[in-house]
Amino acid sequence: MARATETRARSREGESVVSQPGMEWMVLMFELDQSAMSLDGNALVGNALAKAAKAVRTALPEARLLHAGVPLHAEAAAVQAHSEINT
């Protein structure tokens, strides 16, 4: 809890928001039902985020999106490993 006072993120309507003049960032958290390191070769998280990003850009063309986090890196590594194992 002590770190909560060290951030500029504030809660608004249940979401974490960081504001600065002319821009707002919303931090979206999610949990996976399965391991991001699944070696089935499917980029489920990346594909779901790409689909969501397309919907956001359709509704808000001026929106800028940033995708980050360990699950995305883990999934990318798993997809690459699957490709290397199966070639």
LUMLOTI-589602 format. One record per residue (C-alpha): x, y, z. Coordinates in steps of 0.02 Angstrom, whole numbers, padded with zeros to 5 digits, always signed. Each point is the difference from the previous one (the first is absolute). Layout:
BEGIN
XYZ ...
This chain:
BEGIN
+00000+00000+00000 +00144+00120+00032 +00041+00003-00186 -00176+00061-00040 +00050+00173+00059 +00152-00002-00115 -00099-00008-00162 -00098+00128-00099 -00131-00132-00041 -00168+00034+00079 -00155-00108+00006 -00149+00060-00101 -00154-00108-00025 +00098-00153+00053 +00142+00026-00125 +00175+00069+00027 +00024+00163-00095 +00153+00110-00023 -00037+00175-00061 +00108+00139-00068 -00047+00152-00103 -00077-00057-00164 +00016-00185+00035 -00071-00138+00109 +00067-00175+00020 -00109-00141+00064 +00085-00153+00073 -00095-00159-00038 +00041-00153+00102 -00045-00177-00051 +00029-00178+00056 +00027-00150-00111 -00098-00161+00019 +00150-00099-00061 +00188+00019-00003 +00072+00130-00117 +00141-00126-00027 -00115-00125-00084 +00096-00082-00140 -00147-00025-00117 +00066+00135-00116 -00153+00112+00016 +00017+00183+00048 -00168+00008+00090 +00041+00153+00105 +00083+00095-00142 -00143-00042-00119 -00132+00051+00128 +00090+00165+00032 +00017+00032-00187 -00187-00029-00022 -00039+00116+00147 +00120+00132-00067 -00086-00004-00169 -00168+00029+00084 +00072+00145+00102 +00079+00080-00154 -00165-00016-00093 -00093+00088+00140 +00140+00123+00045 +00119+00025-00147 +00107+00122+00101 +00031-00128+00138 +00177-00058+00030 +00023-00174+00073 +00145-00075+00092 +00007-00187+00032 +00124-00056+00131 +00026-00131+00132 +00075-00168+00040 -00144-00102-00075 +00031+00077-00172 +00187-00036+00007 -00029-00176+00066 -00126-00036-00138 +00116+00068-00135 +00140-00111+00066 -00116-00151+00004 -00059+00031-00179 +00181+00018-00057 +00051-00158+00093 -00144-00096-00079 +00056+00058-00171 +00180-00051+00032 -00048-00170+00070 -00110-00039-00149 +00117+00051-00141 
